[in-house]
Amino acid sequence: MSVTCSPVRKRPVNLTLNDSLVTQAKTYTSNLSATMELLLAEFVSQQQQAQHGRQQLADACVADWNAVHASVGSFADEHVCL
């Protein structure tokens, strides 16, 4: 079984970067664009994982609160005027 990779659409973007930092980075990479793309992909992945973690915490909190409400009711239930 062979794996074929379809080309990824790329586009030029303008970035403003520290000149000294770019000069230093070029001593470590011959393809600054590819290096920046890799670093940006890692950043996006980390942010997505963090967002997923926050959502899981929020979902757990809601589930816990719903369980409390189902078992003991709402504080406001005692103060309803009928």
DOBA-26514 format. One record per residue (C-alpha): chain; y, x, z; residue in three letters. Coordinates in steps of 0.5 Angstrom, whole numbers, plus 500, padded with zeros to 3 digits. Layout:
N
(r 'A',(Y,X,Z),'ALA')
...
// end
This chain:
82
(r 'A',(500,500,500),'MET')
(r 'A',(507,503,498),'SER')
(r 'A',(513,502,501),'VAL')
(r 'A',(519,501,497),'THR')
(r 'A',(526,501,499),'CYS')
(r 'A',(532,497,496),'SER')
(r 'A',(538,501,495),'PRO')
(r 'A',(543,499,501),'VAL')
(r 'A',(550,497,498),'ARG')
(r 'A',(555,501,501),'LYS')
(r 'A',(563,501,500),'ARG')
(r 'A',(568,506,502),'PRO')
(r 'A',(572,505,508),'VAL')
(r 'A',(578,508,511),'ASN')
(r 'A',(578,511,518),'LEU')
(r 'A',(583,515,522),'THR')
(r 'A',(579,521,525),'LEU')
(r 'A',(582,527,529),'ASN')
(r 'A',(582,533,524),'ASP')
(r 'A',(580,538,529),'SER')
(r 'A',(574,534,531),'LEU')
(r 'A',(572,533,523),'VAL')
(r 'A',(573,540,522),'THR')
(r 'A',(568,541,528),'GLN')
(r 'A',(563,536,526),'ALA')
(r 'A',(563,539,519),'LYS')
(r 'A',(560,545,522),'THR')
(r 'A',(554,541,524),'TYR')
(r 'A',(553,537,518),'THR')
(r 'A',(554,537,510),'SER')
(r 'A',(554,530,510),'ASN')
(r 'A',(559,527,514),'LEU')
(r 'A',(559,520,511),'SER')
(r 'A',(551,519,513),'ALA')
(r 'A',(552,522,520),'THR')
(r 'A',(558,517,521),'MET')
(r 'A',(553,512,518),'GLU')
(r 'A',(547,514,523),'LEU')
(r 'A',(552,514,529),'LEU')
(r 'A',(555,507,527),'LEU')
(r 'A',(548,504,526),'ALA')
(r 'A',(546,507,533),'GLU')
(r 'A',(552,504,536),'PHE')
(r 'A',(551,497,533),'VAL')
(r 'A',(544,497,536),'SER')
(r 'A',(546,499,543),'GLN')
(r 'A',(551,493,543),'GLN')
(r 'A',(546,488,540),'GLN')
(r 'A',(541,490,546),'GLN')
(r 'A',(547,490,551),'ALA')
(r 'A',(549,483,548),'GLN')
(r 'A',(542,480,548),'HIS')
(r 'A',(541,483,555),'GLY')
(r 'A',(547,479,558),'ARG')
(r 'A',(545,473,554),'GLN')
(r 'A',(538,473,558),'GLN')
(r 'A',(541,474,564),'LEU')
(r 'A',(546,468,563),'ALA')
(r 'A',(540,464,561),'ASP')
(r 'A',(536,466,567),'ALA')
(r 'A',(542,464,571),'CYS')
(r 'A',(543,457,568),'VAL')
(r 'A',(535,456,569),'ALA')
(r 'A',(536,458,576),'ASP')
(r 'A',(542,453,577),'TRP')
(r 'A',(538,447,574),'ASN')
(r 'A',(532,448,578),'ALA')
(r 'A',(537,448,584),'VAL')
(r 'A',(540,442,582),'HIS')
(r 'A',(533,439,580),'ALA')
(r 'A',(531,440,587),'SER')
(r 'A',(537,439,592),'VAL')
(r 'A',(542,435,587),'GLY')
(r 'A',(549,436,586),'SER')
(r 'A',(554,438,592),'PHE')
(r 'A',(559,433,588),'ALA')
(r 'A',(553,427,589),'ASP')
(r 'A',(555,426,596),'GLU')
(r 'A',(563,425,594),'HIS')
(r 'A',(562,420,589),'VAL')
(r 'A',(566,413,590),'CYS')
(r 'A',(562,407,587),'LEU')
// end
